[in-house]
Amino acid sequence: MVELAARAILTETEHGTVLLDEHTGRYWMTNGTGATVLRSFAAGGTVLEAAAALCASNTGVNMDDAERDVTALFEQLRRGGLVLP
């Protein structure tokens, strides 16, 4: 289960989401694909569940590629302190 850190604020935008780190003021803008993953994380989903959601929302994305991409995003967010494993 992945959880957004308390300092992370997720906001929907017209084209995706913005994830704000309240402690540093840094933010990450995502497109619709990233938004799907972040919504899954915000709901307490796992990396595999986020990858499955990505596959369901994008025709042509296979599970192996989705899992690799979601894992990479998760690792970036974890290093930044924005998600908790």
N, C-alpha and C positions, 0 to 999 in steps of 0.2 A: 504494500500500500504506500502510495506517495501522498504527501501532505504539503500544501503550501505553508511556508513559514509565516508566523504571525506578522512579520514585518513586510510581507509581500502583499501588495494590493493588485488584484486583477480587475481590469476594466475593459468592457466590450467597446469596440470602435466600429466604424462603418465597414472596415476591411479586415478586421481581425480582433486582436486584443493588445492591451498595453499592460505590462507587468512592472509595477513600481516597487523599488526597494526603499522603504520609508527611512531606513537608517542612513543610506548613502545618497539618496536622491537619484540614483541611476535608474534607468528604465529600459525595458526591452519591448520593442514593437514586433508583433507577429502578424503574419498573414492568416488566412483562413485555416490553413493546415496547422500552423502552430497554435491557433486558437482552439482547434479540436483537441489537441494534446493537452493544453493547459486547462481546458474545461474538465477533461477527464481527471487530471491531477487534482484540481480543486474539489472534485467530487470524491476524492479518496481512492481513485483507481490506481491500478498497478501499471507498470511499463507495458506489460502484455495487453492489458485492457485498453490502454491508450493507443497502442499499435492496432488493435482490432477496430477501435473506433475510427482510426485513420483509414483503414482499409474499407470500412463500411461507407465512409463519406467520400472516398475517391476511387472511382473505377480505374482499374489498371495498376493500382498500388498493391504489390504482393506483401505478405506478412513478413517475410525475411527483411525486405527493404524497410518496411514500416518499423519493425522492431529495432533495426540498426539506427534509424534516424531518431526515433523516440529516445533510445538509450543515450545517444549523443546529446540531445537537448537536455535530458534529465541530468547528465553529468555536468554540463555547463551550469545549469541552475543550482545543482548541489554544491559545486565549487563556489558559487556566488552566495551560498547560504539562503537561497530562496525556496528550496524544497527540502523536506525531511523524508528520508527513506523509511 
